Protein backbone atom coordinates (compact mmCIF):
# COMPACT_ATOMS: atom_id res chain seq x y z
CA UNK A 1 0.00 0.00 0.00
CA UNK A 2 2.76 2.48 0.90
CA UNK A 3 4.34 2.07 -2.55
CA UNK A 4 1.06 3.04 -4.22
CA UNK A 5 0.96 6.26 -2.18
CA UNK A 6 4.23 7.35 -3.80
CA UNK A 7 2.26 7.86 -7.02
CA UNK A 8 -0.50 9.97 -5.43
CA UNK A 9 -0.15 13.75 -5.36
CA UNK A 10 -0.78 15.57 -2.11
CA UNK A 11 -2.86 18.17 -3.97
CA UNK A 12 -4.48 18.49 -7.40
CA UNK A 13 -5.13 21.73 -9.29
CA UNK A 14 -6.47 22.51 -12.73
CA UNK A 15 -3.61 24.91 -13.52
CA UNK A 16 -0.67 26.56 -11.82
CA UNK A 17 -2.62 29.80 -11.36
CA UNK A 18 -4.87 28.00 -8.88
CA UNK A 19 -1.84 27.56 -6.60
CA UNK A 20 -2.03 30.99 -4.99
CA UNK A 21 0.25 32.53 -2.37
CA UNK A 22 -2.66 32.19 0.08
CA UNK A 23 -2.95 28.45 -0.59
CA UNK A 24 0.79 28.00 -0.17
CA UNK A 25 0.84 30.04 3.03
CA UNK A 26 -2.00 27.95 4.47
CA UNK A 27 -0.04 24.78 3.63
CA UNK A 28 3.22 26.11 5.06
CA UNK A 29 4.93 26.00 1.64
CA UNK A 30 7.66 28.61 1.14
CA UNK A 31 9.22 27.23 -2.04
CA UNK A 32 8.17 25.53 -5.27
CA UNK A 33 10.06 23.26 -7.63
CA UNK A 34 8.42 23.82 -11.02
CA UNK A 35 8.20 21.45 -13.96
CA UNK A 36 8.39 23.16 -17.34
CA UNK A 37 6.74 21.26 -20.22
CA UNK A 38 2.94 21.24 -20.03
CA UNK A 39 3.11 22.90 -16.60
CA UNK A 40 4.54 26.37 -17.34
CA UNK A 41 4.55 26.05 -21.13
CA UNK A 42 2.68 24.00 -23.67
CA UNK A 43 4.97 21.15 -24.75
CA UNK A 44 5.04 22.31 -28.35
CA UNK A 45 5.85 25.96 -27.54
CA UNK A 46 8.92 27.78 -26.25
CA UNK A 47 7.04 30.57 -24.51
CA UNK A 48 5.26 30.47 -21.19
CA UNK A 49 1.49 30.22 -21.02
CA UNK A 50 -0.14 33.70 -20.93
CA UNK A 51 -1.02 33.86 -17.21
CA UNK A 52 2.25 32.31 -15.96
CA UNK A 53 4.43 35.47 -15.73
CA UNK A 54 1.81 37.21 -13.59
CA UNK A 55 1.46 34.09 -11.40
CA UNK A 56 5.25 33.85 -10.94
CA UNK A 57 5.37 37.56 -10.10
CA UNK A 58 2.69 37.17 -7.43
CA UNK A 59 4.54 34.22 -5.89
CA UNK A 60 7.83 36.12 -5.83
CA UNK A 61 6.13 39.16 -4.30
CA UNK A 62 4.74 36.87 -1.58
CA UNK A 63 8.27 35.62 -0.84
CA UNK A 64 7.82 32.17 -2.37
CA UNK A 65 11.15 30.81 -3.64
CA UNK A 66 11.08 29.17 -7.07
CA UNK A 67 13.27 26.88 -9.16
CA UNK A 68 12.61 25.12 -12.47
CA UNK A 69 13.45 21.41 -12.73
CA UNK A 70 12.87 20.00 -16.20
CA UNK A 71 13.69 17.00 -18.36
CA UNK A 72 13.07 19.08 -21.48
CA UNK A 73 15.24 20.65 -24.13
CA UNK A 74 18.10 22.82 -22.87
CA UNK A 75 17.39 25.82 -25.13
CA UNK A 76 13.73 25.94 -24.08
CA UNK A 77 14.65 25.56 -20.40
CA UNK A 78 17.10 28.45 -20.58
CA UNK A 79 14.67 30.67 -22.53
CA UNK A 80 11.88 30.17 -19.99
CA UNK A 81 14.22 30.49 -17.01
CA UNK A 82 15.46 33.85 -18.30
CA UNK A 83 11.97 35.08 -19.22
CA UNK A 84 10.57 34.30 -15.77
CA UNK A 85 13.79 35.12 -13.90
CA UNK A 86 13.60 31.78 -12.11
CA UNK A 87 16.71 29.64 -11.57
CA UNK A 88 17.01 26.45 -13.59
CA UNK A 89 18.31 23.08 -12.41
CA UNK A 90 19.64 20.61 -14.93
CA UNK A 91 20.25 17.24 -13.32
CA UNK A 92 22.65 14.55 -14.56
CA UNK A 93 19.70 12.12 -14.53
CA UNK A 94 16.11 13.01 -15.45
CA UNK A 95 13.10 12.95 -13.16
CA UNK A 96 12.06 10.76 -11.34
CA UNK A 97 15.69 10.16 -10.28
CA UNK A 98 16.59 11.96 -7.04
CA UNK A 99 19.60 14.02 -8.21
CA UNK A 100 17.58 16.83 -9.79
CA UNK A 101 15.25 17.16 -6.83
CA UNK A 102 18.19 17.24 -4.41
CA UNK A 103 19.90 19.95 -6.45
CA UNK A 104 16.64 21.93 -6.66
CA UNK A 105 16.33 21.79 -2.86
CA UNK A 106 19.90 23.11 -2.57
CA UNK A 107 19.13 25.99 -4.94
CA UNK A 108 15.88 26.87 -3.18
CA UNK A 109 17.60 26.78 0.22
CA UNK A 110 14.64 25.57 2.27
CA UNK A 111 13.95 22.34 4.17
CA UNK A 112 11.99 19.83 2.08
CA UNK A 113 9.05 20.14 4.49
CA UNK A 114 8.56 23.73 3.25
CA UNK A 115 8.83 22.88 -0.46
CA UNK A 116 6.38 21.43 -2.98
CA UNK A 117 6.87 20.05 -6.50
CA UNK A 118 4.43 21.33 -9.12
CA UNK A 119 4.11 19.21 -12.26
CA UNK A 120 1.80 17.51 -14.72
CA UNK A 121 3.21 13.96 -14.83
CA UNK A 122 2.59 11.48 -12.02
CA UNK A 123 5.37 9.09 -13.03
CA UNK A 124 8.15 11.72 -13.06
CA UNK A 125 7.18 14.86 -11.13
CA UNK A 126 4.98 13.35 -8.43
CA UNK A 127 6.70 10.01 -7.90
CA UNK A 128 10.17 11.56 -7.85
CA UNK A 129 9.26 14.22 -5.30
CA UNK A 130 7.16 11.90 -3.11
CA UNK A 131 10.08 9.47 -2.80
CA UNK A 132 12.14 12.27 -1.26
CA UNK A 133 9.44 13.52 1.10
CA UNK A 134 8.70 16.65 -0.94
CA UNK A 135 5.04 17.61 -1.09
CA UNK A 136 3.44 17.32 -4.50
CA UNK A 137 0.95 19.35 -6.53
CA UNK A 138 -0.39 17.83 -9.74
CA UNK A 139 -1.76 20.12 -12.44
CA UNK A 140 -3.57 19.21 -15.63
CA UNK A 141 -1.29 19.37 -18.69
CA UNK A 142 -1.54 22.60 -20.69
CA UNK A 143 -1.57 20.71 -24.00
CA UNK A 144 -2.69 17.29 -25.21
CA UNK A 145 0.60 17.11 -27.12
CA UNK A 146 3.58 15.51 -25.39
CA UNK A 147 7.11 14.34 -25.95
CA UNK A 148 6.77 10.82 -27.43
CA UNK A 149 8.29 9.19 -24.33
CA UNK A 150 5.84 11.03 -22.08
CA UNK A 151 2.97 9.23 -23.80
CA UNK A 152 4.16 6.05 -22.08
CA UNK A 153 3.93 7.77 -18.69
CA UNK A 154 0.45 9.07 -19.53
CA UNK A 155 -0.71 5.56 -20.53
CA UNK A 156 0.53 4.22 -17.18
CA UNK A 157 -1.35 7.00 -15.36
CA UNK A 158 -4.56 5.82 -17.01
CA UNK A 159 -3.83 2.11 -16.57
CA UNK A 160 -3.13 2.47 -12.87
CA UNK A 161 -5.79 5.14 -12.22
CA UNK A 162 -3.22 7.66 -11.00
CA UNK A 163 -5.02 10.83 -12.11
CA UNK A 164 -8.56 9.90 -11.11
CA UNK A 165 -10.30 6.87 -9.66
CA UNK A 166 -10.73 3.99 -12.11
CA UNK A 167 -14.09 3.77 -13.77
CA UNK A 168 -14.70 7.50 -13.37
CA UNK A 169 -14.71 9.61 -16.49
CA UNK A 170 -13.11 13.04 -16.43
CA UNK A 171 -15.46 15.99 -16.04
CA UNK A 172 -16.33 17.75 -19.32
N, C-alpha and C positions, 0 to 999 in steps of 0.2 A: 504493500500500500504506500509506504513512504516514497518509493521510487516513482510512483505515478504522480505524487504531489510535486515532484521536480518539474513536471511539464505544465503545471497549472499556474497561471499568473495570479499575483496577489490582487490585482485590480484590472478592470477592462474599461476602455474608453473608446468612443467612436473615432476621435481624432486627437492629435496632440493639444489642440486649443482647449479641449475639455479639461486638461490637467492644469488647473489654475494655481497661482501662488497661494490662494486660500486653501485649496485642497491639499497642496503639499505641506503647508504650515500645519494644518489639522493632523496630517499623518506624521509629522516630525521629520519630513524629508527636506534636506538643505542642499542636495546636489542631485543632478540627473546625468546619467550616461545615456546618450542619444544614438539610436540607430539612424542611418541615413536613408538608404533606398526604401521607398514606399512608406517611410515614416515622416521624414522631413521633405523629401522630394518624391516625385513620381519616378519609378524605376527608369523609365525611358527618357527622362529629362535631366538636364544638368543644373536647373535652377530650382530654388526652394518653392514650395507651394505658397500661394499668395498670402495667407494669413500667418505663416511661420515667422517672418522677421518681427512682426509686432508681438507675437507670442514670446519669442526669445527675449525681446526687449523688456517685456513685462516681468519675465522671470529674473532677468539680470537686475532690474530695478528693485525687485523684492529680495535681492541678495542670494538667489539660488545659483549655485555654481554648476556649470555645464561643461561637458566634454562629449565629442563625437567619437564613437567607436563603430567602425564600419568594415565589412568584408568587400566593399565595392571597389570600383576603379579609382586609382590614385588621383588622376586629374580631377575627377568629379569631387572626390573627397576634399581636395585642397581648395577647389573653387568654392564649395559650400562653406567650408571652414572659414575662409577669408571673408565671404559675403556676410556671414552671421557673426563674425568675430568670436568664434567658439573654438577652443583648442581641439586638435585632432589627434587620435591615437591610432597608430598603425601597429598591429601586433604581428609577431613572427608567425603565429598560427591563427587561423580565422576562428570566429565564434562558431561553436560553443566552447572551444578550448579556453582555459582559464587565463592564459597570458595577457590577452587584451584587456580583460576585465580588471586584472590586477594592476596593469599599467594605468588604466583609466582611473582607478581608485587613487593611485599615487598622484596623478595629475590634478584630480579634484581636491585632494588633501583633506578628506573627511572620513570618519569611520564608516564602514559599510552599513551600519545600522541607520545612518542618516542619508543614504544614497539609494536611488531607485534606477533601474534600467527601463528605458522606454523603447519599445520596438514592436514590429509587426509580425515576427516569425517565432512561433512557439519553440521550434526545434533548435534555434540558434540563440536568439535574444533572451528568451524566457528561461529555457533550460540552462544555458550557460550561467546566467546571473543567479538563478535559484541554487545551483550547485555550490556557489560561493557565499550564500547567505545574503545576497543583495536583493532587496525588494524588487518586484517586477510589475510593469504596467504595459499591458498589451493594447495596441491600437489596431484598428482596421487598416488594411493596406490602402494607400492612396490611389493605386492603380491596379487593374486586373492583370496587367503585364508584369512579368517577373523575369529575372535571370533564369535561364533554362534549368540550372541545378536547383534553384529555389522551388521549382514546380514539384520536385520530389518531396521537399519538406512540407509543402502545402498538401500534397496527397496524404502524407502521414498524419497531418493534423486532422484531416477529414476521417481517415480510417480509424484513428484512435480517439475521435471525438474530443479533440483538444481545444477547439474554439467554442463549441457549444455542445450541450448534451446530445448524445446519439438519438436519432429518431426525430429530433426537433429541427424544423426548417428555419432558416434565417428569416428575420422579419423583413417585409418588403421595404 
